[in-house]
Amino acid sequence: MALDSDLFTSNTSLARLGDSAMGLQLARVLAVWRRRKWLGILPFAAVLCATATITVFLPNTYRASATVLVVDQQVPVDFVRSTVTGALDTRLQTISQDILSRSRLEELINNFGLYATSRRGLSRDELVEQVRRDIEVKPKGLDRAGGTIAFTISYQGADPETVAPVTNALASYYVEANTKARERQAHGTAQFLKVQLEEVRARLAVQERRVSEFKQRHLGELPQQMEANLATLERLNAQFRVNSDRQLRTTEQRQELVRRLESMEPVVATPGHVVTSVQTSVAPPDPATVRLEKLRQDLADLRMRFSDKYPDVMHLKAEVARLERQVFEAKRDDTPTKSVLAEKLPAPSIANPHAAQTREALSQVDVEITALKEEEKYLRTAMATYQARVENIPRRDLEFQALSRDYDSTKELYRTLLKRHDEAELAESLEQRQKGEQFRILEQAIPPSAPIAPNRGRLMLVNLLLSLGVGVGLVVLREQLDTSFHTIDDLRAFTSLPALGSIRRIVTASDIRRSRRRVQLAAGGAVLGLTLVVGVAYFVASGNEQLLRLLTRSLKI
C-alpha cells in the first residue's frame, strides 16, 4: 500500500509539472500575441481580402458537351467490304488533328467571337492554343471488342450562350470530316487500283502479243502438239510404207507389161487388105489429178480427227487448192490429140489390137508410178518437217515455258487487280451514298445552367488557410528575429549575472496622445491599404480567364 501511495504521489507531481509547463507556453504565446497582434492581423486581413476578392470576381467557366454516335455500315460486310482501313480510334485522332488545325480554329474564333476579352493580351498563336486546350474529345462507350461506339465533344468558355453553339459546330465538323475522309480514302483506293490495272493491262497485252507471235512463228512445234505430231509422223510412215509397196508392185507390173509387149509381133498390112476398124486410144490420167485425189482422201481422213485449224489440215487444204488450180489450168490449155501410143510407136500399116491394149496399160502404169513418186517426195518432205518439229519441241517447250511463266503471272495479277478494283469501286459507291460507317450526333449540346469553375467554397477555405499561414508566419518570423528582452526571466535565461529587479514603463499623457495618433494613422493606413488591395485584386480577377485556368489546373477546382 505504501508503494501504491508513492506512485500516486509521483504521478500527481508529474501532472502538475506538465500543467505548469503548458501554462507557461500558453502565457508565452499570449504575450507574443499582445506584442505582435497587429503584425499578424494586418497581413492576415490583406491576404484574406485579396484572395476573397479574387475568388468572388473570378469569371465563371461553363462547359457544354455533345455526344456523337458511331453508326456501323448499313450494308452487310459479306456483300460489300469497305476499303477504309484502320481502327476507329486512330481515324478519330486523325480527324481531331485536322479539326484542331490552325485554320479551322481561327475560323471558329472569328465566327463565334471567342475570347473577346483576352485577345488584347494574347497573340494569335496563344489564342489557337487556348482553343485546343478548351476542346476535349473522350470515348463514351466501348463494344465487346474494345472498340469505340460513341464519343463526347466538350468545349468550355466564359459565355454559357456561346459554348453550346461552339460544341455543336465542332460535332458537325467531326461528322463532316469523317464522311469526307472516308470518301477520299475510298476514292483514292479505287484510283490507285485503276492506275495499277491499266499498267498491268498494257503489260498483259504486250505479253499476249508475244505469245501469239511465238505460236504463229513456231506453229506445230508447241509442246501441246507433241502427240499430234507423233501421230501424224506415224501415219506418214505408214503411208510411206504403203507407197513403197505400191511402187514395188507397180514396177513389177510394168516390167511384166514390157515383156509382154516385146513378145508380140505387129500385124503388117498387105496390098488389098482393107482395114475395117481404126484403133483409137483415150489419154491416160494426169499424175497431178491422181495426186489430187490422193490428197483429198488424206484431207477427209484428217478432218474426221482434227479441226480445220489443225496445222496438217491447213497445210493439206493449201496443197489441194494449189493442185486444183494446176489441174484446171492444164485442162484449159490441152487440145484433143490422137492416140499417144500411135504417136510414140512406129506407125505400122495396121496395129496389133493386143499390143495397143498392152501399151495403154503400160502408159497407165507409168502414170501411176509417176504419181507414186510424187507422193513419195511429198511424204519424205512431210516426214522431214514433222521429224524436225518433234526434235524442236523440247527447245520450244523451254522457250514457251519462259514466255508463259511471265504471261500467266501477269494474267493472274490482272485478274486479282480487276477483282479488287471492282470491289473498290463498289466500296466507293457505298461511301458516296453514305451507307458505310458514319458519325451521327446523338445528343446536341445545350447551354449549361451552372458553371463548372471556380469552386468558390473550396477557394475560400484555401484563402483562409493561406491568410492564417501568412499572419502566423510573419509573427513567428518577427519574434525569431527580435533580440530584445521582454521579461526578467528572458534576461536571467540569457546571462548568469544576477538581476536586481525590473521597472515598469512610465506612460505619460503625451505618450498616450502620441500612441492614439499612431493608432489612428495606422488604422487609416490599414483601411487604405486594404482598399487598395481589394481594388488591385478586383482588377486582376475581373475577366481573367488565364488566372482561372491556372488556379483550376493547380488546385483542381
C-alpha positions in Angstrom: 0.0 0.0 0.0 2.9 2.3 0.7 4.3 1.6 -2.8 1.0 2.5 -4.4 0.8 5.7 -2.4 4.3 6.7 -3.6 3.4 6.0 -7.3 0.3 8.1 -7.0 2.2 11.0 -5.4 4.8 10.9 -8.2 2.2 10.8 -11.0 0.4 13.7 -9.4 3.6 15.7 -9.3 4.3 15.0 -13.0 0.8 16.1 -13.9 1.3 19.3 -12.0 4.6 19.9 -13.8 3.0 19.2 -17.2 0.2 21.6 -16.4 2.7 24.2 -15.3 4.7 23.8 -18.5 1.6 24.2 -20.6 0.6 27.2 -18.7 3.9 28.8 -19.3 3.8 28.1 -23.0 0.3 29.5 -23.3 1.3 32.6 -21.3 4.3 33.0 -23.6 2.1 32.7 -26.7 -0.4 35.2 -25.3 2.5 37.6 -24.6 3.8 37.3 -28.1 0.3 37.9 -29.4 -0.1 41.0 -27.4 3.2 42.3 -28.7 2.8 41.2 -32.4 -1.0 41.1 -32.9 -1.1 43.9 -35.5 1.7 42.3 -37.4 -0.4 39.1 -37.7 -3.8 40.8 -38.1 -2.9 43.2 -40.9 -1.2 40.7 -43.3 -4.0 38.2 -42.5 -6.6 40.7 -43.4 -4.8 41.9 -46.5 -4.3 38.4 -47.9 -7.8 37.3 -47.0 -9.3 40.4 -48.6 -7.2 40.0 -51.8 -7.9 36.3 -52.2 -11.6 36.7 -51.3 -11.9 39.5 -53.8 -10.2 37.3 -56.5 -12.4 34.4 -55.6 -15.6 36.5 -55.8 -14.8 38.3 -59.0 -13.1 35.4 -61.0 -15.1 34.8 -64.2 -17.2 31.7 -64.4 -16.3 28.9 -66.7 -19.1 26.9 -68.5 -18.9 23.6 -70.3 -21.1 22.1 -73.0 -20.9 18.6 -74.3 -22.3 16.8 -77.4 -22.5 13.1 -77.9 -21.6 11.6 -81.3 -22.7 8.0 -82.1 -20.7 5.7 -84.4 -23.2 4.1 -86.8 -22.0 0.8 -88.3 -22.0 0.0 -92.0 -25.6 -0.3 -93.2 -24.8 -2.9 -95.9 -23.6 -6.3 -94.7 -19.8 -6.7 -94.9 -20.3 -10.1 -96.6 -21.8 -8.2 -99.6 -19.6 -5.1 -99.7 -16.3 -4.8 -97.9 -15.2 -1.3 -97.2 -11.7 -0.1 -98.3 -11.4 2.3 -95.4 -8.9 0.6 -93.1 -7.6 1.4 -89.7 -9.1 1.4 -86.2 -11.8 3.9 -85.3 -9.7 5.4 -82.5 -6.8 6.0 -84.9 -9.1 7.6 -87.5 -10.7 9.7 -84.7 -7.2 11.0 -83.8 -6.5 11.8 -87.4 -9.8 13.7 -87.7 -9.1 15.6 -84.5 -5.7 16.7 -85.8 -7.5 18.1 -88.9 -10.2 19.8 -86.9 -7.8 21.3 -84.4 -5.6 22.7 -87.1 -4.8 26.4 -87.1 -7.0 27.3 -90.0 -10.1 25.5 -88.6 -9.6 27.0 -85.1 -9.1 30.6 -86.4 -12.3 30.2 -88.4 -14.1 29.1 -85.2 -12.7 32.0 -83.2 -13.8 34.5 -85.9 -17.3 33.0 -86.4 -18.2 32.9 -82.7 -16.1 35.8 -81.4 -14.3 33.7 -78.8 -12.0 35.2 -76.2 -13.1 38.8 -76.9 -11.7 40.0 -73.5 -8.4 38.1 -73.9 -7.5 39.0 -77.4 -5.6 42.1 -76.4 -3.3 40.2 -74.0 -2.7 37.1 -76.2 -1.2 36.6 -79.5 -2.9 34.7 -82.3 -0.9 31.5 -81.7 -1.7 31.7 -78.0 -5.4 32.0 -78.8 -5.3 29.0 -81.1 -3.5 27.0 -78.4 -6.1 28.1 -75.8 -8.9 26.8 -78.0 -7.1 23.5 -78.3 -6.9 23.2 -74.5 -10.6 24.1 -74.1 -11.7 21.3 -76.5 -11.8 17.8 -75.2 -12.8 14.6 -77.0 -13.3 11.4 -74.9 -14.7 8.0 -75.8 -18.0 7.3 -74.1 -18.9 3.7 -74.9 -17.0 0.6 -75.9 -18.2 -2.6 -77.5 -17.2 -6.1 -76.5 -14.1 -6.0 -78.7 -13.0 -2.7 -77.0 -13.9 -0.5 -80.0 -15.5 2.9 -79.6 -19.2 3.1 -80.2 -19.7 6.8 -79.1 -17.6 9.7 -78.0 -18.3 13.1 -76.5 -17.0 16.5 -77.6 -16.7 19.2 -74.9 -15.9 22.9 -75.0 -15.5 25.2 -72.1 -15.7 29.0 -72.1 -16.9 32.1 -70.2 -20.2 32.6 -72.0 -22.8 29.9 -71.4 -24.7 31.0 -74.5 -21.6 30.5 -76.7 -20.2 27.2 -75.5 -23.2 25.2 -76.8 -23.1 26.5 -80.4 -19.3 26.1 -80.5 -19.7 22.5 -79.3 -22.4 21.7 -81.8 -20.2 23.2 -84.6 -17.3 21.0 -83.5 -19.6 17.9 -83.6 -20.8 18.9 -87.1 -17.1 19.2 -88.1 -16.4 15.7 -86.9 -19.4 14.3 -88.8 -18.4 16.1 -92.0 -14.7 15.4 -91.7 -15.4 11.7 -91.1 -17.6 11.5 -94.2 -15.1 13.3 -96.4 -12.2 11.3 -95.1 -13.9 8.0 -95.9 -14.9 9.2 -99.3 -11.4 10.5 -100.0 -9.8 7.2 -98.9 -12.2 5.1 -100.9 -11.8 7.2 -104.0 -8.0 7.2 -103.6 -8.0 3.4 -103.3 -10.2 3.0 -106.4 -8.0 5.4 -108.4 -4.8 3.7 -107.3 -6.2 0.3 -108.3 -7.4 1.7 -111.6 -3.9 3.0 -112.5 -2.3 -0.3 -111.5 -4.9 -2.2 -113.5 -4.2 -0.1 -116.6 -0.5 -0.7 -116.3 -1.0 -4.4 -115.9 -3.5 -4.5 -118.8 -0.9 -2.8 -121.1 1.8 -5.3 -119.9 -0.6 -8.2 -120.4 -1.4 -7.1 -124.0 2.3 -7.0 -124.8 2.8 -10.5 -123.4 -0.3 -11.8 -125.2 1.1 -10.4 -128.5 4.4 -12.1 -127.8 2.8 -15.4 -127.0 0.6 -15.2 -130.1 3.6 -14.3 -132.3 5.5 -17.2 -130.8 2.7 -19.7 -131.5 2.3 -18.4 -135.1 6.1 -18.5 -135.7 6.5 -22.0 -134.2 3.2 -23.5 -135.3 3.4 -27.3 -135.0 6.4 -27.2 -132.6 4.5 -26.3 -129.5 4.6 -28.8 -126.5 0.8 -29.5 -126.6 1.2 -30.6 -130.3 3.7 -33.4 -129.5 1.1 -36.2 -129.6 -0.4 -34.9 -132.8 3.0 -34.6 -134.4 3.9 -38.1 -133.4 0.6 -39.5 -134.6 1.0 -37.6 -137.9 4.6 -38.9 -138.3 3.4 -42.4 -137.6 0.7 -42.0 -140.2 3.1 -40.6 -142.7 5.5 -43.5 -142.1 2.6 -45.9 -142.7 1.7 -44.1 -145.9 5.3 -44.2 -146.9 5.5 -47.9 -146.4 2.2 -48.4 -148.3 3.6 -46.1 -151.1 6.8 -48.2 -151.3 4.9 -51.4 -151.5 2.7 -50.0 -154.3 5.7 -48.7 -156.2 7.3 -52.1 -155.9 4.1 -53.9 -157.2 3.6 -51.3 -159.9 7.2 -51.6 -161.1 6.9 -55.4 -161.3 3.6 -54.9 -163.2 5.3 -52.5 -165.6 8.2 -55.0 -166.2 5.6 -57.7 -167.0 3.8 -55.4 -169.4 7.1 -54.6 -171.2 8.0 -58.2 -171.6 4.5 -59.0 -172.9 4.7 -56.1 -175.4 8.1 -57.2 -176.6 6.9 -60.7 -177.3 4.0 -59.5 -179.5 4.6 -59.2 -183.3 2.9 -56.4 -185.1 0.4 -57.1 -187.9 1.8 -55.9 -191.3 -0.7 -54.6 -193.8 -0.7 -56.3 -197.3 -1.9 -54.9 -200.5 -5.5 -55.3 -201.0 -6.2 -55.7 -197.3 -8.9 -53.4 -196.1 -8.9 -52.2 -192.5 -12.3 -52.3 -191.2 -11.7 -50.6 -187.9 -9.3 -47.9 -186.7 -7.9 -48.4 -183.2 -8.1 -45.2 -181.1 -6.9 -44.7 -177.6 -8.0 -42.5 -174.6 -5.4 -40.2 -173.0 -4.1 -41.7 -169.7 -4.9 -39.9 -166.4 -2.7 -37.0 -165.4 -0.3 -37.5 -162.4 -1.4 -34.3 -160.9 -5.0 -35.5 -161.0 -4.1 -38.8 -159.3 -2.1 -37.0 -156.6 -5.0 -34.5 -156.1 -7.4 -37.4 -155.5 -5.0 -38.9 -153.0 -4.6 -35.6 -151.1 -8.4 -35.2 -151.0 -8.7 -38.6 -149.4 -6.0 -37.7 -146.8 -7.7 -34.3 -146.1 -11.0 -36.0 -145.5 -9.3 -38.5 -143.2 -7.7 -35.7 -141.2 -10.9 -33.7 -140.9 -12.5 -36.7 -139.2 -9.9 -36.5 -136.4 -8.9 -32.8 -136.2 -10.4 -29.4 -136.7 -9.8 -27.1 -139.7 -7.3 -25.1 -137.6 -5.0 -28.0 -137.1 -1.7 -27.4 -138.9 -1.8 -30.5 -141.1 -5.3 -29.8 -142.1 -4.4 -26.3 -143.1 -1.3 -27.5 -145.0 -3.3 -30.1 -146.9 -6.0 -27.7 -147.7 -3.5 -25.3 -149.2 -1.9 -28.1 -151.2 -5.2 -29.3 -152.5 -6.1 -25.8 -153.6 -2.8 -25.5 -155.4 -3.2 -28.8 -157.3 -6.8 -27.9 -158.2 -5.6 -24.7 -159.8 -2.8 -26.6 -161.6 -5.2 -29.3 -162.9 -7.7 -26.6 -164.0 -5.1 -24.7 -166.0 -3.8 -27.9 -167.6 -7.3 -28.9 -168.8 -7.9 -25.4 -170.1 -4.7 -25.5 -172.2 -5.0 -29.1 -173.5 -6.3 -29.8 -177.1 -7.8 -33.0 -178.4 -4.9 -35.3 -179.8 -4.7 -38.5 -181.5 -3.7 -41.6 -179.6 -0.5 -41.1 -177.6 0.6 -44.6 -178.5 0.1 -44.0 -182.2 2.5 -41.0 -182.0 5.2 -42.7 -179.9 5.2 -46.1 -181.7 6.2 -46.6 -185.3 3.0 -46.5 -187.2 2.7 -49.8 -188.9 0.4 -50.3 -191.6 -2.1 -52.0 -189.2 -1.5 -52.1 -185.4 -2.0 -55.2 -183.4 -5.0 -54.8 -181.1 -3.5 -56.7 -178.2 -0.3 -54.7 -178.4 -2.3 -51.4 -178.3 -4.1 -52.5 -175.2 -0.8 -53.5 -173.6 0.7 -50.2 -174.5 -2.3 -48.4 -173.0 -2.0 -50.4 -169.8 1.7 -49.7 -169.7 1.0 -45.9 -170.1 -1.4 -46.1 -167.1 1.2 -47.9 -165.1 3.8 -45.2 -165.9 1.4 -42.5 -164.8 0.7 -44.3 -161.6 4.4 -44.8 -161.0 4.9 -41.1 -161.5 2.1 -40.2 -159.1 3.6 -42.6 -156.5 7.0 -41.0 -156.8 5.4 -37.6 -156.4 3.6 -38.9 -153.4 6.8 -40.4 -152.1 8.5 -37.0 -152.5 5.7 -35.3 -150.6 5.8 -37.9 -147.9 9.5 -37.6 -147.4 9.2 -33.8 -147.2 6.3 -34.0 -144.8 8.1 -36.7 -142.6 11.2 -34.5 -142.5 9.1 -31.5 -141.5 7.3 -33.4 -138.7 10.5 -35.0 -137.6 12.1 -31.5 -137.3 9.0 -30.4 -135.3 9.3 -33.3 -132.9 13.0 -32.6 -132.4 12.4 -28.9 -131.8 9.6 -29.4 -129.3 11.9 -29.7 -126.2 13.6 -26.4 -127.1 10.4 -24.7 -127.9 8.9 -26.1 -124.7 11.6 -24.3 -122.7 11.1 -21.1 -124.6 7.3 -21.3 -124.3 7.5 -22.0 -120.6 9.7 -19.0 -120.0 7.3 -16.9 -122.1 4.2 -18.4 -120.5 5.5 -18.0 -116.9 5.5 -14.2 -117.1 2.3 -14.2 -119.1 0.5 -16.5 -116.5 1.7 -14.4 -113.5 0.7 -11.2 -115.2 -2.7 -12.6 -116.1 -3.2 -13.8 -112.5 -2.2 -10.4 -111.3 -4.6 -8.7 -113.7 -7.5 -10.9 -112.5 -6.7 -10.1 -108.9 -6.4 -6.4 -109.6 -9.6 -6.4 -111.6 -11.5 -8.1 -108.8 -10.1 -5.7 -106.2 -10.8 -2.7 -108.5 -14.4 -3.8 -108.8 -14.6 -4.2 -105.0 -13.0 -0.7 -104.6 -15.5 0.9 -106.9 -18.3 -0.8 -105.0 -16.9 0.5 -101.7 -16.5 4.0 -103.2 -20.2 3.9 -104.2 -21.0 2.7 -100.7 -19.2 5.7 -99.2 -20.7 8.2 -101.6 -24.2 7.0 -100.8 -23.3 7.3 -97.1 -24.1 3.6 -96.4 -20.8 2.9 -94.7 -19.7 3.7 -91.2 -20.9 7.1 -90.2 -20.9 9.6 -87.3 -24.3 10.8 -86.1 -24.9 13.4 -83.5 -26.9 11.6 -80.8 -27.2 14.5 -78.3 -26.6 18.1 -79.2 -25.1 20.5 -76.7 -27.4 22.8 -74.7 -26.4 25.9 -72.8 -25.2 24.9 -69.3 -27.1 26.2 -66.3 -24.3 26.2 -63.8 -20.6 26.9 -64.1 -18.0 24.1 -63.7 -15.4 26.5 -62.2 -14.4 28.1 -60.0 -15.4 26.2 -56.9 -15.7 29.3 -54.6 -16.3 27.3 -51.4 -13.1 25.4 -51.7 -11.3 28.6 -52.8 -12.5 30.4 -49.7 -11.2 27.6 -47.5 -7.8 27.7 -49.2 -7.8 31.5 -48.8 -8.5 31.3 -45.1 -5.7 28.8 -44.6 -3.3 30.9 -46.7 -4.2 34.0 -44.7 -3.7 32.3 -41.4 -0.4 30.9 -42.6 0.9 34.3 -43.7 -0.2 36.0 -40.4 1.2 33.4 -38.1 4.4 33.0 -40.2 5.1 36.7 -40.0 4.6 36.8 -36.3 6.9 33.8 -35.7 9.5 35.2 -38.1 9.4 38.6 -36.4 9.7 37.0 -33.0 12.7 34.9 -34.1 14.4 38.0 -35.4 13.7 40.1 -32.3 16.8 40.2 -29.9 15.3 42.4 -27.2 14.3 41.1 -23.6 10.7 41.4 -22.7 10.7 39.8 -19.3 13.1 39.4 -16.4 13.1 35.7 -17.0 14.4 36.2 -20.5 17.3 38.3 -19.2 18.1 35.7 -16.5 18.0 32.9 -19.1 20.4 34.9 -21.3 23.0 35.8 -18.7 24.4 34.4 -15.4 24.6 37.8 -13.8 22.1 38.4 -11.1 19.1 40.7 -11.9 18.3 43.0 -9.1 14.8 43.9 -10.3 12.6 45.4 -13.1 11.0 48.8 -13.6 7.7 49.1 -15.4 7.4 51.6 -18.2 6.1 55.0 -17.1 3.4 56.2 -19.6 2.7 60.0 -19.6 -0.2 61.9 -21.1 1.9 62.9 -24.1 2.8 59.2 -24.7 -0.9 58.4 -24.6 -1.8 61.1 -27.1 1.1 60.1 -29.3 0.0 56.5 -29.1 -3.6 57.4 -30.1 -2.4 59.4 -33.1 -0.2 56.5 -34.1 -3.1 54.1 -33.9 -5.4 56.4 -35.9 -2.7 56.8 -38.6 -2.1 53.0 -38.6 -5.9 52.3 -38.8 -6.3 54.8 -41.7 -3.3 53.3 -43.5 -4.6 49.8 -42.9 -8.0 50.8 -44.3 -6.4 52.5 -47.3 -4.1 49.6 -47.8 -6.9 47.1 -47.6 -9.0 49.2 -50.1 -6.0 49.3 -52.4 -5.5 45.5 -52.1 -9.2 44.9 -52.8 -9.1 47.2 -55.9 -6.0 45.5 -57.3 -7.4 42.1 -56.6 -10.6 43.1 -58.4 -8.6 44.4 -61.3 -6.6 41.2 -61.5 -9.5 38.8 -61.1 -12.2 40.6 -63.2 -12.5 38.6 -66.5 -9.1 37.0 -66.0 -9.6 33.6 -67.6 -5.9 32.8 -67.6 -5.8 33.2 -63.8 -8.9 31.0 -63.5 -7.3 28.3 -65.7 -4.1 28.5 -63.7 -6.0 28.1 -60.4 -8.1 25.3 -61.9 -5.1 23.3 -63.0 -3.0 23.9 -59.8 -5.8 23.5 -57.2 -8.1 21.2 -59.2 -11.1 23.5 -58.6 
